[in-house]
Structures are given as structure tokens and as C-alpha cells.
Amino acid sequence: MPAAGPTHLNPRERNPVIPTLITIRVRLLSPGGVTGPERRHLDTGEEEPANHLPLRRDPDHVVTLPGTTVAGSLKAHCALWPGLPSDLFGGAPEDEKKVASPVQVLGVRLRGALPAVTSATRVAIDRHRGAARVHALFTVEQLPAGTEFDVHLRWDDAGAALQRFLDAVRGWRPWIGRGVTTGAGGCAVTGVGWRSYDLSRTDGLLEWLTVEGPATYPQPTEVLPAPSPRTAAIDVVLDIVDGLHIGRGASEPLEGPETKVSLVVQRNNGEPYVPGSSLKGVLRSRVEYICRVLGHPACDDAGCGTCQACLLFGWSPRSGGDPRMGARAAVAIPDAVIDGAEFDLRTHVALDRVTGGARSGLLYAQQVVVTGHFRLRVEPLRCLTDVELALLRACVADLHDGLVGIGTATTRGLGTVRVCDDAWTVPDLTALATLVTGGSDG
């Protein structure tokens, strides 16, 4: 038997670098994903519609998460974790001296076969009417809940900070991709694996040189328990009182005098639902209204960044060279599936503005959910202030009182809902004006 080789390399050839490979297994708790700017070609050779947002895919057409998305989320999470270096993922953008990230995101891989991709319907809400904005309907591709990705990291010479970083990773519950503020892309870490390679030792160097790619990276042998549900700021069940219609943006032909019918949005399995974007838009519109009634400023274009509605529901920089970055909403409002739904067709006709009578050939029908109930859930993405909580509770009270509706045709009797949750009580709003205005007289 040949003599065993030296445990260490020649000191003059010793490489002090100790690389560590880390694999983090992330699972989607709600449908989501990162959309890409690319427009794919359909089987017919035509491009996808401009109002359809596909998931981002790699050159092999496999759905993936960009490394920048993961790095940004981990950076924000680790910044709140005590005992970790402040430049773990690079310096701040405003720093004069740029610092490279010690932690490298090597890539993100989808685990297993590509699951069935679904499309969620979204619509922008008119700030003043609290109803759907014209020509603002779009669809977003999403991966189903339960989809898993493996995130591969490398960190050289991590030292004592490695264990603190792994502790932080175990508590990482990111929101990833588009539609976070409508409940999409909620994730949790389900497993962690790591291995350090001492390149000054022959065995460590040999192991390092035999790492060929993601298939030979450390596997997440440490399985984490299922995460507890996120705490909700608002969690009530709403009962449909007189019908609800949120259209899918397309009409279907009918047999009979009606020329077409507008169908409600449904999941792939046929379940009707209220899109989180619709709920978020209605709540934002109502918060703006309440603030104006109380004499507190509220912008018209979701671009000031300082009013209560912008701080709570997010804002985008105004056009014309606005140098600000904008901000994401402080809350997430997921889609709400309508349970116990029953449908009806409501026939309508357009009127002639001159004669006041029905216009020929413009008879149409709407599919309406006449009975059912759904859950309005508002999950905070940061700690909410007393003012923000009071405004959200006031919005729920206004929905319950029928002062504001959800969906289409609220001026024709649709969209009224009522809280049917036994645990809910009408909030005391006597101090709302003082809270919102800070004690001023407006």
C-alpha cells in the first residue's frame, strides 16, 4: 500500500482561501414568480399580446429566478440581522467607495419538472372612481404554490460569521417577483446545506476540484419545519349581498338575443375569485377619500410618496425626470377565492343618447356571482403605524356599510358586500380624524 500523502500542502504553496458552498431550498407558499420583459412567439408565429407578462426563463426556456432578485432580498433581510457584516452583499448605492459582495449568488435552479403554469388576471383601479381603469387589464404568468428552487451561494473565508449567516437564512421568508403587494411570491426556506473546503489541505483541495456543478453542490440535508402563517392586519370574511362582477376582459358569444356575455374571472379549475389588485385598488381609493374628507392631503397620481395612501399602498416616481426610486406597498392583499358561488346572467342594453331608447344590436349580458363569500386578508410587509391600521379598519367598516363597492357596475347595484365574520366588531372611529391629521384642525 502506498504511503499516505501529506495532510497539508507545502506552506509556501498553501492557499489561505476557504470557500464555502451553500444551498438554500426555497418553496413558494403562494403562486408567483419573476416576470421577464421578453415577449415570446406563439405557435402561430405571432408575438404574445403586450398585456400578457410571461415568467422569466433562461436560454434553455426553463423558468428561473434571477440572481439579482435573490441577492436583493437576502441583502435586505441580513441588514436586519444582528452580528452580520454590513457589506455582506456589497455596500449601499450612496456609498462613495464601492464594495464587492463577499457572498456570490452562483445561480438558482428549479427543482424537478416544470409545474403547470397558470395566468392571473389583474387590472388597475381608477383612483377617483374606485373602479377598474379602462384598457388596464393584463394577465401575469405564475408558478403554483409548492414550487421549489435551490439557491446556490459561495462565500470565501466566511469565518465565524458563517453560522450567524446560516441562522439568518433559516429565518428568511422572502417575497419574490411581481405582484408581491397582491399576495404573490410569498416564500419560505425549507432546507439548508453547506460545506467548507480548506484548500490548504490535500483532501479539501481534492473535494473542491471534484465539484463539477450544481448537481455536486451541498444538498439541503437540514430540513426546516413548516413556517407558521403570516400575521394579518385585516382578516375578515365578506358576504356578497347583491351580486359581484369582475370581468376577465373578454366576451363570449351567446345563443339568443344577447350578442355576447362578459364572464367573471376564474382560476384554471373554474373557481371564481376577486383579484388582489382589485381589492388593493378599492382600499387605496377609499383611503385617499377618507384622508381628503378629514382635510389631510392625498395625491391624485400615486406619485407624491408622502401622503398616507402612498406610504401604505406604494408609489411610483412621476414622469418628467423625477429622480426618486419609488417604494413598494407596506401591505400584501392576496387574491380571494369566492366560496359557495352561484351564478346568474344579467341582461343589459346600451341606450341611445339622443332618443333615450335602446340602441339596436347592443344587447349584452354579464355573468354575475349572486351569492358567495370570500376572505379579505391584508398582510403587513413591515410594522404598520396606528394611523395606517385605523385607515384600513375604516375601509372595512365602509365596505360593510355599503358606502363603497367592489368590481364593476357598483353604480348599478353590484359590488355590495357585508362582513359576516362573528369575530369582527365595528371599529370605534371617533379618534380617526385626530390620528390622521396628527391632532391638527386640517
C-alpha positions as CSV (number, residue, x, y, z in Angstrom):
1,M,0.0,0.0,0.0
2,P,1.5,3.4,-0.9
3,A,2.2,5.8,1.9
4,A,-0.4,8.3,2.5
5,G,0.3,11.8,1.1
6,P,0.9,14.8,3.3
7,T,-2.1,16.2,5.1
8,H,-1.2,19.8,4.2
9,L,0.3,21.3,1.1
10,N,3.7,22.9,1.1
11,P,3.3,26.1,3.3
12,R,4.8,28.2,0.5
13,E,2.1,26.9,-1.8
14,R,-0.7,27.0,0.7
15,N,-3.8,28.8,-0.4
16,P,-5.4,30.6,2.5
17,V,-8.8,30.8,0.8
18,I,-11.5,28.6,2.4
19,P,-14.5,28.7,0.0
20,T,-18.0,27.7,1.4
21,L,-20.8,26.5,-0.9
22,I,-24.3,27.0,0.4
23,T,-27.6,25.6,-1.0
24,I,-30.9,27.2,0.2
25,R,-34.1,25.4,-0.7
26,V,-36.9,27.9,-1.2
27,R,-40.6,27.0,-1.6
28,L,-43.4,29.2,-3.0
29,L,-46.2,29.5,-0.4
30,S,-48.4,31.4,-2.8
31,P,-48.5,31.5,-6.6
32,G,-45.9,33.8,-8.1
33,G,-42.6,34.2,-10.0
34,V,-40.4,36.8,-11.7
35,T,-41.7,38.0,-15.0
36,G,-39.4,38.9,-17.9
37,P,-39.5,41.7,-20.4
38,E,-39.3,39.4,-23.3
39,R,-42.3,38.7,-25.5
40,R,-42.4,35.1,-26.7
41,H,-43.7,33.9,-30.0
42,L,-46.8,31.7,-30.1
43,D,-47.1,28.5,-32.1
44,T,-48.7,30.6,-34.8
45,G,-45.6,32.7,-35.1
46,E,-47.2,35.8,-33.7
47,E,-45.9,37.6,-30.6
48,E,-47.8,37.3,-27.3
49,P,-50.1,40.1,-26.5
50,A,-48.5,43.2,-25.0
51,N,-50.8,42.9,-21.9
52,H,-49.5,39.4,-21.1
53,L,-46.5,39.1,-18.8
54,P,-44.6,35.8,-19.1
55,L,-42.3,34.3,-16.5
56,R,-38.6,34.8,-16.9
57,R,-36.8,31.9,-18.5
58,D,-33.2,31.0,-19.1
59,P,-31.7,30.4,-22.6
60,D,-33.0,26.8,-22.3
61,H,-36.5,28.1,-21.7
62,V,-36.6,26.9,-18.1
63,V,-38.3,29.1,-15.6
64,T,-35.8,30.7,-13.2
65,L,-35.3,33.4,-10.6
66,P,-32.6,36.0,-11.4
67,G,-29.7,36.1,-9.0
68,T,-30.2,39.8,-8.6
69,T,-33.7,39.2,-7.2
70,V,-32.3,36.7,-4.6
71,A,-29.3,38.9,-3.7
72,G,-31.5,41.9,-3.1
73,S,-34.0,40.1,-0.9
74,L,-31.2,38.4,1.1
75,K,-29.4,41.8,1.5
76,A,-32.5,43.4,2.9
77,H,-33.1,40.5,5.3
78,C,-29.5,40.3,6.6
79,A,-29.4,44.0,7.2
80,L,-31.9,43.5,10.0
81,W,-30.0,40.5,11.5
82,P,-27.6,41.4,14.3
83,G,-23.9,40.4,14.2
84,L,-23.6,40.2,10.4
85,P,-21.2,42.4,8.4
86,S,-23.0,45.4,6.9
87,D,-21.4,44.8,3.5
88,L,-22.3,41.1,3.2
89,F,-23.9,41.8,-0.1
90,G,-22.0,44.8,-1.1
91,G,-22.2,48.4,0.0
92,A,-25.1,50.8,-0.2
93,P,-25.7,52.6,-3.6
94,E,-24.9,56.0,-2.0
95,D,-21.5,54.9,-0.7
96,E,-18.6,56.7,-2.4
97,K,-16.4,53.6,-2.1
98,K,-17.9,50.6,-3.8
99,V,-17.5,47.3,-2.1
100,A,-18.0,43.9,-3.8
101,S,-20.3,41.4,-2.3
102,P,-18.4,38.7,-0.3
103,V,-21.4,36.4,-0.9
104,Q,-21.8,35.4,-4.5
105,V,-25.1,34.1,-5.9
106,L,-23.9,31.3,-8.3
107,G,-27.4,30.6,-9.6
108,V,-31.0,29.5,-8.9
109,R,-32.3,26.1,-10.2
110,L,-35.9,25.0,-10.5
111,R,-36.3,21.6,-8.6
112,G,-38.0,18.9,-10.6
113,A,-40.1,19.2,-13.7
114,L,-41.7,22.5,-14.6
115,P,-45.2,22.5,-12.9
116,A,-48.3,23.7,-14.6
117,V,-48.0,27.5,-15.2
118,T,-51.2,29.5,-14.6
119,S,-52.2,33.0,-15.6
120,A,-53.7,35.5,-13.1
121,T,-55.8,38.4,-14.3
122,R,-55.0,41.9,-12.9
123,V,-56.5,45.3,-13.5
124,A,-55.5,48.8,-12.5
125,I,-58.1,50.8,-10.4
126,D,-59.1,54.3,-11.2
127,R,-58.1,56.5,-8.2
128,H,-61.2,58.7,-8.3
129,R,-64.0,56.2,-9.2
130,G,-62.6,53.3,-7.2
131,A,-63.5,51.1,-10.2
132,A,-61.5,49.4,-12.9
133,R,-59.5,51.7,-15.2
134,V,-60.3,51.4,-18.9
135,H,-57.8,49.4,-21.0
136,A,-55.7,48.5,-17.9
137,L,-56.5,44.7,-17.8
138,F,-53.5,42.4,-18.1
139,T,-52.5,38.8,-17.3
140,V,-49.5,37.5,-15.4
141,E,-48.0,34.0,-15.6
142,Q,-47.4,32.4,-12.2
143,L,-45.9,29.2,-10.8
144,P,-48.2,27.3,-8.4
145,A,-47.7,27.2,-4.7
146,G,-45.4,24.4,-3.7
147,T,-42.8,25.1,-6.5
148,E,-39.3,24.8,-5.1
149,F,-36.0,26.4,-6.2
150,D,-32.4,25.7,-5.0
151,V,-30.4,28.9,-4.5
152,H,-26.6,28.3,-4.7
153,L,-24.2,30.7,-2.9
154,R,-20.4,30.9,-2.5
155,W,-18.7,32.7,0.3
156,D,-14.9,32.7,0.7
157,D,-13.2,32.9,4.1
158,A,-16.6,33.4,5.9
159,G,-15.0,32.6,9.3
160,A,-17.2,33.0,12.4
161,A,-19.8,35.0,10.6
162,L,-20.9,31.8,8.7
163,Q,-23.0,30.4,11.5
164,R,-24.7,33.7,12.1
165,F,-25.5,34.0,8.3
166,L,-26.9,30.4,8.3
167,D,-29.1,31.4,11.3
168,A,-30.4,34.4,9.3
169,V,-31.1,32.2,6.3
170,R,-33.2,29.9,8.3
171,G,-35.5,32.8,9.2
172,W,-35.6,34.2,5.7
173,R,-39.2,34.4,4.4
174,P,-38.9,36.4,1.2
175,W,-41.5,37.9,-1.1
176,I,-40.1,37.4,-4.6
177,G,-41.2,38.6,-8.0
178,R,-44.1,40.6,-9.4
179,G,-47.4,41.1,-7.5
180,V,-46.0,40.9,-4.0
181,T,-48.4,43.5,-2.8
182,T,-51.3,41.4,-4.1
183,G,-50.1,38.3,-2.2
184,A,-48.0,36.7,-5.0
185,G,-44.5,35.3,-4.5
186,G,-44.6,34.5,-0.7
187,C,-41.8,32.1,0.1
188,A,-40.2,30.2,2.9
189,V,-36.9,28.3,3.4
190,T,-37.5,24.6,3.7
191,G,-33.9,23.3,3.7
192,V,-30.2,24.4,4.1
193,G,-27.0,22.6,3.1
194,W,-23.4,23.9,3.2
195,R,-19.8,22.7,3.0
196,S,-16.5,24.5,3.5
197,Y,-13.3,23.4,1.6
198,D,-9.9,24.1,3.2
199,L,-7.7,24.5,0.1
200,S,-4.5,24.3,2.2
201,R,-5.3,20.6,2.8
202,T,-4.9,18.0,0.1
203,D,-8.3,16.4,0.9
204,G,-10.0,19.7,0.9
205,L,-8.4,20.7,-2.4
206,L,-9.4,17.3,-4.0
207,E,-13.0,17.8,-2.9
208,W,-13.0,21.3,-4.3
209,L,-11.6,20.2,-7.6
210,T,-14.2,17.5,-8.0
211,V,-17.1,19.9,-7.6
212,E,-18.5,19.9,-11.2
213,G,-21.6,22.0,-10.9
214,P,-25.0,22.3,-9.2
215,A,-25.5,18.6,-9.1
216,T,-22.5,18.2,-6.9
217,Y,-23.1,21.2,-4.6
218,P,-24.1,20.5,-1.0
219,Q,-27.6,19.2,-0.7
220,P,-30.1,20.7,1.9
221,T,-29.9,17.9,4.4
222,E,-31.2,20.2,7.2
223,V,-35.0,20.2,6.7
224,L,-36.7,23.1,8.4
225,P,-40.3,22.9,9.8
226,A,-43.2,24.3,8.0
227,P,-43.5,28.1,8.6
228,S,-46.3,29.5,10.7
229,P,-48.9,31.6,8.9
230,R,-48.1,35.3,8.5
231,T,-49.9,37.6,10.8
232,A,-52.7,39.6,9.2
233,A,-53.6,43.3,9.9
234,I,-57.1,42.7,8.5
235,D,-58.7,39.2,8.2
236,V,-62.4,39.2,7.7
237,V,-65.0,37.2,5.6
238,L,-67.2,39.3,3.3
239,D,-70.6,38.1,2.1
240,I,-71.8,39.1,-1.4
241,V,-75.1,41.0,-0.9
242,D,-76.4,41.8,-4.4
243,G,-74.1,40.4,-6.9
244,L,-70.5,40.8,-7.9
245,H,-68.9,41.1,-11.4
246,I,-65.2,41.4,-12.1
247,G,-64.7,40.6,-15.8
248,R,-61.9,38.7,-17.4
249,G,-61.6,41.2,-20.2
250,A,-63.2,39.1,-22.9
251,S,-66.7,38.4,-24.1
252,E,-68.2,35.1,-25.2
253,P,-70.9,34.7,-27.9
254,L,-74.4,33.6,-26.7
255,E,-77.3,31.8,-28.3
256,G,-80.2,34.1,-28.1
257,P,-81.0,37.8,-28.4
258,E,-77.9,38.8,-26.5
259,T,-74.9,39.2,-28.8
260,K,-72.2,38.5,-26.1
261,V,-71.7,37.8,-22.4
262,S,-68.9,39.2,-20.1
263,L,-67.6,36.4,-17.9
264,V,-66.2,36.7,-14.4
265,V,-62.5,36.0,-13.7
266,Q,-61.9,32.4,-12.7
267,R,-58.9,30.2,-11.8
268,N,-57.9,27.3,-14.1
269,N,-60.1,25.0,-12.0
270,G,-63.1,27.2,-12.6
271,E,-63.2,28.8,-9.1
272,P,-64.3,32.5,-9.3
273,Y,-62.1,34.9,-7.3
274,V,-61.6,38.5,-6.5
275,P,-58.1,39.6,-7.7
276,G,-55.9,41.1,-5.0
277,S,-55.2,44.0,-7.4
278,S,-58.9,44.9,-7.3
279,L,-59.1,44.7,-3.5
280,K,-55.9,46.8,-3.2
281,G,-57.2,49.4,-5.6
282,V,-60.5,49.8,-3.8
283,L,-58.9,50.1,-0.4
284,R,-56.4,52.7,-1.7
285,S,-59.1,54.7,-3.4
286,R,-61.1,54.7,-0.1
287,V,-58.1,55.7,2.0
288,E,-57.5,58.6,-0.3
289,Y,-61.1,59.6,0.0
290,I,-61.1,59.4,3.8
291,C,-57.9,61.5,4.0
292,R,-59.4,64.2,1.9
293,V,-62.6,64.3,3.9
294,L,-60.6,64.8,7.0
295,G,-58.6,67.6,5.4
296,H,-55.4,65.6,5.1
297,P,-53.5,65.7,1.7
298,A,-53.8,62.8,-0.7
299,C,-52.2,62.8,-4.2
300,D,-54.1,62.0,-7.4
301,D,-51.5,60.0,-9.2
302,A,-49.9,57.8,-6.6
303,G,-46.6,59.6,-7.1
304,C,-46.0,62.0,-4.2
305,G,-44.5,59.4,-1.9
306,T,-45.5,61.3,1.3
307,C,-49.3,61.0,1.7
308,Q,-50.8,58.2,3.7
309,A,-52.1,56.3,0.7
310,C,-48.6,56.4,-0.9
311,L,-46.9,55.2,2.3
312,L,-49.4,52.4,2.8
313,F,-50.0,51.2,-0.8
314,G,-46.8,52.2,-2.6
315,W,-45.9,54.8,-5.2
316,S,-44.0,55.3,-8.4
317,P,-41.9,58.4,-9.4
318,R,-43.7,60.9,-11.5
319,S,-42.7,61.4,-15.2
320,G,-40.6,64.3,-16.2
321,G,-37.2,63.4,-14.7
322,D,-38.3,62.6,-11.2
323,P,-35.1,61.2,-9.7
324,R,-36.7,59.3,-6.8
325,M,-36.9,55.5,-6.8
326,G,-40.5,54.9,-5.6
327,A,-41.5,52.4,-2.9
328,R,-43.4,49.1,-2.7
329,A,-46.6,48.9,-0.7
330,A,-46.4,48.2,3.0
331,V,-49.1,45.6,2.8
332,A,-49.9,42.5,0.7
333,I,-53.5,41.7,-0.3
334,P,-53.8,38.2,-1.9
335,D,-56.5,37.0,-4.3
336,A,-59.7,35.9,-2.6
337,V,-61.4,32.8,-3.8
338,I,-65.2,33.0,-3.7
339,D,-66.7,30.1,-1.8
340,G,-70.3,28.9,-2.3
341,A,-70.6,30.9,-5.5
342,E,-73.8,30.8,-7.6
343,F,-74.0,32.5,-11.0
344,D,-76.7,34.4,-12.9
345,L,-76.8,36.2,-16.2
346,R,-77.9,39.9,-16.1
347,T,-79.0,41.3,-19.4
348,H,-78.3,44.9,-20.3
349,V,-78.6,47.2,-23.3
350,A,-76.9,50.4,-24.3
351,L,-79.1,53.5,-24.6
352,D,-79.2,56.0,-27.5
353,R,-78.2,59.3,-26.1
354,V,-80.5,61.2,-28.4
355,T,-83.7,59.2,-28.3
356,G,-83.3,57.8,-24.8
357,G,-84.3,54.4,-26.2
358,A,-82.4,51.1,-26.6
359,R,-79.7,51.1,-29.3
360,S,-80.1,48.4,-31.9
361,G,-77.7,45.4,-31.8
362,L,-76.2,46.4,-28.4
363,L,-77.9,43.9,-26.1
364,Y,-75.4,42.1,-23.9
365,A,-75.2,40.1,-20.7
366,Q,-73.0,39.9,-17.7
367,Q,-72.2,36.8,-15.7
368,V,-72.7,37.8,-12.0
369,V,-71.8,36.0,-8.8
370,V,-75.1,36.4,-6.9
371,T,-74.2,34.6,-3.7
372,G,-71.0,33.5,-2.0
373,H,-68.4,34.8,0.4
374,F,-64.6,35.5,0.3
375,R,-61.9,36.4,2.7
376,L,-60.3,39.9,2.7
377,R,-56.8,39.5,4.1
378,V,-54.3,42.3,4.5
379,E,-50.8,41.1,5.5
380,P,-48.2,43.7,6.6
381,L,-44.8,43.8,4.9
382,R,-43.5,46.0,7.7
383,C,-44.7,47.3,11.0
384,L,-47.8,49.4,10.4
385,T,-48.5,52.6,12.2
386,D,-51.6,53.3,14.3
387,V,-52.8,55.7,11.6
388,E,-52.4,53.0,8.9
389,L,-54.2,50.4,10.9
390,A,-57.0,52.8,11.7
391,L,-57.5,53.7,8.0
392,L,-57.6,50.0,7.0
393,R,-60.3,49.4,9.7
394,A,-62.3,52.4,8.5
395,C,-62.2,51.0,4.9
396,V,-63.6,47.7,6.1
397,A,-66.4,49.5,8.0
398,D,-67.3,51.5,4.8
399,L,-67.4,48.2,2.8
400,H,-69.7,46.7,5.5
401,D,-72.0,49.8,5.4
402,G,-72.3,49.7,1.6
403,L,-70.5,53.1,1.1
404,V,-68.1,51.6,-1.4
405,G,-68.4,48.5,-3.6
406,I,-66.1,46.0,-5.3
407,G,-65.9,45.3,-9.0
408,T,-67.9,46.5,-12.0
409,A,-71.3,48.3,-12.1
410,T,-71.2,49.5,-8.5
411,T,-73.4,52.4,-9.5
412,R,-76.0,49.9,-10.8
413,G,-76.3,47.9,-7.6
414,L,-73.5,45.4,-7.9
415,G,-70.4,45.1,-5.7
416,T,-72.0,45.5,-2.2
417,V,-70.5,43.2,0.4
418,R,-71.0,42.8,4.2
419,V,-68.8,41.5,6.9
420,C,-70.1,38.1,8.1
421,D,-67.3,37.3,10.5
422,D,-68.6,36.8,14.1
423,A,-65.2,37.9,15.4
424,W,-65.4,41.3,13.7
425,T,-66.9,44.3,15.5
426,V,-67.5,47.8,14.1
427,P,-64.4,49.8,15.0
428,D,-64.5,53.0,17.0
429,L,-63.6,55.7,14.6
430,T,-64.1,58.7,16.8
431,A,-60.4,59.3,17.1
432,L,-59.7,58.7,13.4
433,A,-59.5,62.4,12.5
434,T,-57.1,63.1,15.3
435,L,-54.9,60.2,14.3
436,V,-54.8,61.1,10.6
437,T,-54.3,64.8,11.0
438,G,-51.9,64.5,13.9
439,G,-54.2,66.5,16.2
440,S,-54.5,69.5,13.8
441,D,-57.7,71.0,12.6
442,G,-56.9,70.2,9.0
